[in-house]
């Protein structure tokens, strides 16, 4: 089996109290997680807390765990205390209420945000003249006065949490693509 790294490696210290990684954009359906120095229970989610009931990775070993990828092109943004994101007409939302997302703009980086919750999904047609899916995000963009005139991508973001069985350690998280027998 071969692994191809996707994006940067994330690492964080682990101990007998649950600790979280920084958020990362989900770009592949496989996470390779390595526990160094101590065995650790790991949880993957939007704001996860690891418990002794979660998946265990033995010290000095790696495991590859599954995630789900979701992204969508963004064609419009309405600013405010919450942010409304418009997807292209004829497309749906791969995101659900409670997912966390990050936005990257091609030409207007002041619109970018990281790891914010999806508050609502509106896929009704013809409401207010819109014929596309819209999602509301828990990000305050009311300070932006320039109209959105660029292109961008909304992508699911996650964190990994870890709890050691004893002592301290370090957790390494790398998104990978897998080829060959798994």
Backbone as CSV, one residue per row, in Angstrom:
resi,resn,N_x,N_y,N_z,CA_x,CA_y,CA_z,C_x,C_y,C_z
1,UNK,0.856,-1.167,0.000,0.000,0.000,0.000,0.905,1.235,0.000
2,UNK,0.559,2.209,-0.818,1.326,3.447,-0.898,0.463,4.618,-0.448
3,UNK,1.091,5.595,0.214,0.418,6.811,0.638,1.003,7.994,-0.107
4,UNK,0.149,8.867,-0.591,0.594,10.122,-1.185,0.122,11.239,-0.265
5,UNK,1.054,12.020,0.328,0.647,13.118,1.214,-0.170,14.165,0.457
6,UNK,-1.165,14.706,1.143,-1.997,15.767,0.589,-1.998,16.912,1.601
7,UNK,-1.415,18.035,1.236,-1.365,19.172,2.148,-0.327,18.981,3.238
8,UNK,-0.240,19.957,4.136,0.779,19.909,5.188,0.400,18.956,6.323
9,UNK,1.422,18.509,7.056,1.214,17.712,8.262,0.832,18.645,9.399
10,UNK,-0.108,18.222,10.222,-0.498,18.944,11.427,-0.004,18.136,12.613
11,UNK,0.517,18.812,13.637,0.934,18.095,14.833,0.522,18.891,16.063
12,UNK,0.342,18.163,17.170,0.027,18.814,18.438,0.419,17.902,19.581
13,UNK,0.644,18.502,20.745,1.012,17.746,21.942,-0.215,17.070,22.523
14,UNK,-0.011,15.890,23.103,-1.121,15.156,23.719,-0.752,14.817,25.156
15,UNK,-1.781,14.695,25.980,-1.593,14.336,27.385,-2.842,13.610,27.869
16,UNK,-2.965,13.430,29.175,-4.123,12.721,29.730,-5.373,13.594,29.757
17,UNK,-5.283,14.831,29.249,-6.450,15.685,29.016,-6.606,15.830,27.505
18,UNK,-7.838,15.808,27.022,-8.067,15.913,25.585,-7.509,17.225,25.044
19,UNK,-6.790,17.143,23.930,-6.248,18.315,23.242,-6.648,18.235,21.775
20,UNK,-6.759,19.399,21.124,-7.182,19.454,19.727,-6.083,19.977,18.824
21,UNK,-6.140,19.548,17.569,-5.291,20.114,16.520,-5.889,21.448,16.089
22,UNK,-5.150,22.173,15.292,-5.725,23.330,14.624,-6.646,22.793,13.521
23,UNK,-7.594,23.594,13.053,-8.469,23.107,11.976,-7.692,22.935,10.674
24,UNK,-8.133,21.998,9.860,-7.521,21.790,8.553,-8.615,21.586,7.519
25,UNK,-8.323,22.000,6.277,-9.253,21.803,5.165,-9.225,20.348,4.760
26,UNK,-10.381,19.740,4.619,-10.464,18.326,4.246,-10.327,18.229,2.730
27,UNK,-9.231,17.608,2.286,-8.933,17.484,0.862,-8.894,16.036,0.378
28,UNK,-9.007,15.093,1.311,-8.996,13.673,0.955,-9.809,12.910,1.997
29,UNK,-10.192,11.694,1.673,-11.035,10.930,2.591,-10.242,10.077,3.580
30,UNK,-8.915,10.247,3.631,-8.095,9.423,4.517,-7.128,10.277,5.335
31,UNK,-7.128,10.061,6.643,-6.198,10.734,7.558,-5.259,9.699,8.141
32,UNK,-3.976,9.914,8.007,-2.981,9.044,8.635,-2.556,9.735,9.922
33,UNK,-2.809,9.069,11.044,-2.538,9.644,12.356,-1.487,8.793,13.049
34,UNK,-0.446,9.457,13.570,0.648,8.769,14.249,0.727,9.272,15.692
35,UNK,0.846,8.336,16.624,1.018,8.669,18.044,2.485,8.412,18.405
36,UNK,3.168,9.429,18.923,4.577,9.317,19.300,4.699,9.569,20.801
37,UNK,5.403,8.705,21.495,5.675,8.901,22.920,4.661,8.277,23.853
38,UNK,3.416,8.149,23.422,2.367,7.546,24.254,1.215,7.100,23.359
39,UNK,0.541,6.031,23.749,-0.676,5.612,23.041,-1.742,6.673,23.256
40,UNK,-2.606,6.853,22.274,-3.605,7.913,22.385,-4.939,7.479,21.779
41,UNK,-6.015,7.910,22.423,-7.358,7.786,21.879,-7.591,9.027,21.035
42,UNK,-8.147,8.858,19.822,-8.351,9.997,18.931,-9.806,10.088,18.481
43,UNK,-10.233,11.329,18.279,-11.565,11.621,17.754,-11.402,12.655,16.642
44,UNK,-12.217,12.526,15.600,-12.192,13.466,14.479,-13.554,14.142,14.425
45,UNK,-13.573,15.466,14.283,-14.846,16.170,14.200,-14.661,17.664,14.078
46,UNK,-15.752,18.395,14.271,-15.711,19.847,14.137,-15.090,20.512,15.362
47,UNK,-15.450,20.067,16.547,-14.859,20.512,17.813,-14.777,19.285,18.723
48,UNK,-13.963,18.297,18.339,-13.972,17.007,19.044,-13.315,17.062,20.421
49,UNK,-13.773,16.184,21.292,-13.132,15.923,22.573,-12.887,14.426,22.621
50,UNK,-11.619,14.036,22.766,-11.277,12.612,22.806,-11.594,12.045,24.189
51,UNK,-12.090,10.811,24.208,-12.374,10.094,25.452,-11.733,8.710,25.369
52,UNK,-11.716,7.999,26.478,-11.130,6.657,26.472,-11.948,5.671,25.641
53,UNK,-13.127,6.065,25.225,-13.943,5.209,24.373,-13.661,5.392,22.890
54,UNK,-12.802,6.344,22.534,-12.505,6.614,21.124,-11.401,5.695,20.601
55,UNK,-11.207,5.729,19.314,-10.232,4.893,18.609,-8.851,5.076,19.225
56,UNK,-8.150,3.980,19.478,-6.819,4.066,20.083,-5.742,3.800,19.038
57,UNK,-4.685,4.611,19.121,-3.502,4.415,18.288,-2.349,4.157,19.251
58,UNK,-1.727,3.017,19.117,-0.648,2.637,20.025,0.595,3.492,19.780
59,UNK,1.333,3.752,20.831,2.541,4.574,20.741,3.478,4.031,19.669
60,UNK,3.993,4.925,18.856,4.937,4.537,17.814,4.314,3.916,16.592
61,UNK,2.990,3.949,16.496,2.321,3.376,15.324,1.456,4.438,14.645
62,UNK,1.028,4.098,13.434,0.153,4.965,12.651,-1.082,4.192,12.242
63,UNK,-2.176,4.886,12.124,-3.415,4.314,11.596,-3.986,5.279,10.578
64,UNK,-4.694,4.747,9.589,-5.354,5.577,8.594,-6.854,5.497,8.832
65,UNK,-7.448,6.646,9.127,-8.871,6.718,9.430,-9.603,7.481,8.332
66,UNK,-10.881,7.174,8.153,-11.678,7.762,7.076,-12.341,9.069,7.507
67,UNK,-12.462,9.979,6.554,-13.219,11.223,6.715,-14.089,11.379,5.474
68,UNK,-14.834,12.454,5.400,-15.590,12.729,4.179,-15.237,14.122,3.680
69,UNK,-15.058,14.218,2.379,-14.661,15.461,1.725,-15.913,16.194,1.253
70,UNK,-15.929,17.519,1.401,-17.026,18.325,0.869,-16.487,19.696,0.504
71,UNK,-16.803,20.136,-0.710,-16.421,21.482,-1.134,-17.405,21.959,-2.192
72,UNK,-17.452,23.279,-2.371,-18.351,23.852,-3.370,-17.811,25.212,-3.791
73,UNK,-17.962,25.521,-5.054,-17.609,26.835,-5.595,-18.592,27.867,-5.047
74,UNK,-18.100,29.064,-4.758,-18.919,30.158,-4.234,-18.992,31.251,-5.295
75,UNK,-20.222,31.715,-5.575,-20.401,32.763,-6.588,-20.949,34.064,-6.010
76,UNK,-21.354,34.049,-4.751,-21.871,35.272,-4.144,-21.825,35.212,-2.636
77,UNK,-21.653,36.390,-2.024,-21.621,36.486,-0.571,-22.424,37.701,-0.146
78,UNK,-23.280,37.508,0.861,-23.981,38.614,1.507,-23.383,38.756,2.900
79,UNK,-22.811,39.924,3.168,-22.135,40.147,4.441,-23.135,40.503,5.533
80,UNK,-22.714,40.328,6.773,-23.545,40.666,7.923,-22.991,40.013,9.170
81,UNK,-23.777,40.036,10.238,-23.339,39.396,11.475,-23.211,37.890,11.285
82,UNK,-23.983,37.329,10.373,-23.728,35.996,9.829,-23.522,36.202,8.329
83,UNK,-22.873,35.287,7.688,-22.523,35.436,6.274,-23.336,34.456,5.443
84,UNK,-23.946,34.961,4.370,-24.709,34.108,3.460,-23.848,33.824,2.242
85,UNK,-23.677,32.547,1.950,-22.850,32.093,0.831,-23.766,31.537,-0.255
86,UNK,-23.602,32.005,-1.496,-24.381,31.526,-2.635,-23.546,30.581,-3.481
87,UNK,-24.133,29.424,-3.803,-23.495,28.461,-4.691,-24.031,28.665,-6.103
88,UNK,-23.355,28.142,-7.127,-23.828,28.298,-8.501,-25.231,27.724,-8.692
89,UNK,-25.986,28.368,-9.572,-27.329,27.888,-9.893,-27.254,26.455,-10.390
90,UNK,-28.194,25.637,-9.922,-28.261,24.250,-10.361,-27.415,23.299,-9.536
91,UNK,-26.736,23.825,-8.532,-25.939,22.955,-7.666,-26.566,22.930,-6.281
92,UNK,-26.217,21.951,-5.520,-26.726,21.849,-4.160,-25.625,22.126,-3.160
93,UNK,-25.943,21.914,-1.907,-24.963,22.104,-0.847,-24.470,20.747,-0.345
94,UNK,-23.157,20.544,-0.336,-22.632,19.324,0.257,-22.513,19.442,1.783
95,UNK,-22.901,20.599,2.327,-22.766,20.879,3.754,-24.111,20.787,4.461
96,UNK,-24.062,20.395,5.713,-25.251,20.307,6.547,-25.099,21.236,7.741
97,UNK,-26.220,21.573,8.370,-26.179,22.363,9.589,-25.301,21.629,10.603
98,UNK,-24.382,22.340,11.226,-23.469,21.748,12.194,-22.105,21.426,11.633
99,UNK,-21.988,21.323,10.288,-20.658,21.166,9.691,-19.871,22.448,9.932
100,UNK,-18.556,22.348,9.906,-17.699,23.531,9.957,-17.019,23.657,8.612
101,UNK,-16.859,24.906,8.152,-16.310,25.169,6.834,-15.292,26.303,6.903
102,UNK,-14.457,26.352,5.870,-13.487,27.434,5.703,-13.647,27.954,4.285
103,UNK,-13.444,29.258,4.102,-13.622,29.882,2.794,-12.315,30.484,2.314
104,UNK,-12.019,30.262,1.037,-10.851,30.855,0.401,-11.305,31.561,-0.865
105,UNK,-11.006,32.865,-0.950,-11.351,33.660,-2.118,-10.164,33.736,-3.057
106,UNK,-10.442,33.688,-4.345,-9.388,33.792,-5.340,-8.833,35.214,-5.397
107,UNK,-9.692,36.222,-5.395,-9.228,37.597,-5.588,-9.527,38.575,-4.473
108,UNK,-10.271,38.154,-3.452,-10.628,39.053,-2.358,-10.350,38.355,-1.020
109,UNK,-9.085,38.259,-0.623,-8.718,37.482,0.558,-9.302,38.002,1.877
110,UNK,-9.776,39.236,1.921,-10.388,39.753,3.152,-11.712,39.067,3.449
111,UNK,-12.251,38.309,2.507,-13.453,37.506,2.758,-13.124,36.145,3.398
112,UNK,-11.857,35.747,3.353,-11.468,34.424,3.845,-11.787,34.259,5.331
113,UNK,-12.206,33.055,5.712,-12.396,32.716,7.123,-12.082,31.238,7.310
114,UNK,-11.840,30.881,8.555,-11.445,29.511,8.884,-12.354,28.916,9.941
115,UNK,-12.815,27.720,9.698,-13.504,26.859,10.665,-14.691,27.541,11.361
116,UNK,-15.701,27.844,10.576,-16.928,28.446,11.094,-18.112,27.515,10.856
117,UNK,-19.110,27.539,11.747,-20.232,26.600,11.619,-21.243,26.995,10.541
118,UNK,-21.809,25.965,9.898,-22.945,26.162,8.999,-24.180,26.268,9.885
119,UNK,-24.883,27.389,9.794,-26.050,27.651,10.646,-27.341,27.183,9.985
120,UNK,-27.437,27.409,8.660,-28.645,26.970,7.947,-28.314,26.729,6.480
121,UNK,-29.165,25.920,5.838,-29.051,25.623,4.413,-30.395,25.933,3.788
122,UNK,-30.401,26.794,2.752,-31.636,27.170,2.063,-31.544,26.678,0.628
123,UNK,-32.331,25.645,0.304,-32.324,25.129,-1.064,-33.689,25.293,-1.736
124,UNK,-34.506,26.206,-1.191,-35.796,26.478,-1.823,-35.555,27.320,-3.072
125,UNK,-36.344,27.093,-4.112,-36.112,27.814,-5.363,-36.973,29.062,-5.449
126,UNK,-36.397,30.081,-6.045,-37.138,31.295,-6.338,-37.331,32.241,-5.166
127,UNK,-36.787,31.940,-4.002,-36.949,32.814,-2.845,-36.110,34.067,-3.057
128,UNK,-36.750,35.229,-3.073,-36.024,36.481,-3.226,-35.273,36.585,-4.532
129,UNK,-35.698,35.855,-5.539,-35.038,35.901,-6.827,-33.854,34.971,-6.954
130,UNK,-33.574,34.158,-5.937,-32.439,33.249,-5.996,-32.888,31.879,-6.473
131,UNK,-32.103,31.299,-7.349,-32.391,29.962,-7.854,-31.196,29.039,-7.612
132,UNK,-30.542,29.267,-6.490,-29.401,28.433,-6.128,-29.435,28.180,-4.631
133,UNK,-28.652,27.215,-4.214,-28.573,26.915,-2.793,-27.739,27.976,-2.092
134,UNK,-28.172,28.331,-0.888,-27.465,29.314,-0.060,-27.280,28.709,1.325
135,UNK,-26.147,29.001,1.936,-25.911,28.571,3.316,-25.546,29.781,4.155
136,UNK,-25.987,29.774,5.405,-25.605,30.826,6.351,-24.497,30.275,7.232
137,UNK,-23.468,31.086,7.416,-22.277,30.695,8.154,-22.130,31.606,9.367
138,UNK,-21.674,31.059,10.479,-21.501,31.821,11.706,-20.249,32.666,11.721
139,UNK,-20.012,33.423,10.673,-18.867,34.332,10.583,-19.377,35.738,10.376
140,UNK,-18.888,36.677,11.170,-19.295,38.074,11.060,-18.446,38.765,10.001
141,UNK,-19.079,39.142,8.894,-18.402,39.858,7.816,-18.976,41.260,7.655
142,UNK,-19.665,41.756,8.678,-20.322,43.066,8.562,-19.335,44.205,8.335
143,UNK,-18.061,44.015,8.648,-17.061,45.059,8.437,-16.574,45.159,6.997
144,UNK,-16.967,44.211,6.145,-16.538,44.241,4.742,-17.575,45.016,3.940
145,UNK,-17.136,46.088,3.280,-18.074,46.925,2.512,-17.912,46.744,1.006
146,UNK,-16.845,46.109,0.568,-16.626,45.867,-0.854,-17.480,44.688,-1.303
147,UNK,-18.201,44.866,-2.412,-19.046,43.792,-2.934,-18.183,42.610,-3.357
148,UNK,-18.703,41.417,-3.149,-17.994,40.214,-3.563,-18.090,40.106,-5.075
149,UNK,-16.947,40.126,-5.743,-16.938,40.080,-7.210,-15.928,39.065,-7.721
150,UNK,-15.567,38.152,-6.892,-14.524,37.191,-7.219,-15.118,35.797,-7.294
151,UNK,-14.267,34.834,-7.180,-14.649,33.436,-7.117,-14.027,32.887,-5.851
152,UNK,-14.567,31.815,-5.338,-13.986,31.236,-4.144,-14.459,29.822,-3.931
153,UNK,-13.938,29.218,-2.868,-14.292,27.842,-2.546,-14.597,27.716,-1.066
154,UNK,-15.714,27.072,-0.774,-16.072,26.736,0.593,-15.736,25.259,0.765
155,UNK,-15.004,24.929,1.829,-14.538,23.558,2.021,-14.736,23.157,3.472
156,UNK,-15.116,21.896,3.660,-15.282,21.339,4.999,-13.959,21.415,5.751
157,UNK,-14.030,21.730,7.053,-12.828,21.716,7.885,-13.094,20.898,9.143
158,UNK,-12.050,20.248,9.624,-12.143,19.370,10.792,-10.979,19.613,11.735
159,UNK,-11.060,18.981,12.905,-9.968,18.934,13.863,-9.837,17.491,14.338
160,UNK,-8.669,17.169,14.859,-8.440,15.879,15.505,-8.178,16.171,16.975
161,UNK,-8.766,15.373,17.858,-8.504,15.485,19.298,-7.840,14.203,19.754
162,UNK,-6.988,14.317,20.777,-6.295,13.136,21.295,-6.199,13.196,22.811
163,UNK,-6.194,12.011,23.410,-6.090,11.824,24.857,-5.165,10.642,25.082
164,UNK,-4.020,10.862,25.750,-3.097,9.750,25.956,-3.611,8.813,27.042
165,UNK,-3.136,7.569,26.991,-3.503,6.591,28.020,-2.729,6.865,29.302
166,UNK,-1.532,7.459,29.171,-0.739,7.915,30.319,0.414,8.758,29.794
167,UNK,0.869,9.693,30.593,1.999,10.527,30.192,1.665,11.494,29.079
168,UNK,2.693,11.930,28.365,2.522,12.895,27.280,3.072,12.321,25.986
169,UNK,2.646,12.898,24.892,3.108,12.460,23.583,2.874,13.530,22.550
170,UNK,2.980,13.139,21.307,2.740,14.044,20.199,1.930,13.285,19.154
171,UNK,1.007,13.997,18.539,0.155,13.426,17.498,0.478,14.116,16.182
172,UNK,0.673,13.310,15.137,0.912,13.821,13.795,-0.257,13.399,12.910
173,UNK,-0.800,14.356,12.157,-1.956,14.103,11.287,-1.578,14.512,9.871
174,UNK,-1.719,13.586,8.925,-1.413,13.863,7.521,-2.548,13.323,6.662
175,UNK,-3.119,14.170,5.817,-4.092,13.687,4.847,-3.323,12.939,3.766
176,UNK,-3.869,11.795,3.359,-3.186,10.987,2.348,-4.183,10.444,1.342
177,UNK,-3.644,10.140,0.173,-4.363,9.320,-0.803,-3.706,7.951,-0.738
178,UNK,-4.506,6.921,-0.871,-4.000,5.564,-0.733,-4.115,4.841,-2.063
179,UNK,-3.054,4.116,-2.427,-3.122,3.264,-3.606,-2.669,1.862,-3.230
180,UNK,-3.131,0.885,-3.921,-2.799,-0.503,-3.624,-3.770,-1.091,-2.626
181,UNK,-3.431,-2.240,-2.083,-4.286,-2.909,-1.099,-4.300,-2.132,0.208
182,UNK,-5.492,-1.928,0.743,-5.606,-1.179,2.009,-5.703,-2.120,3.173
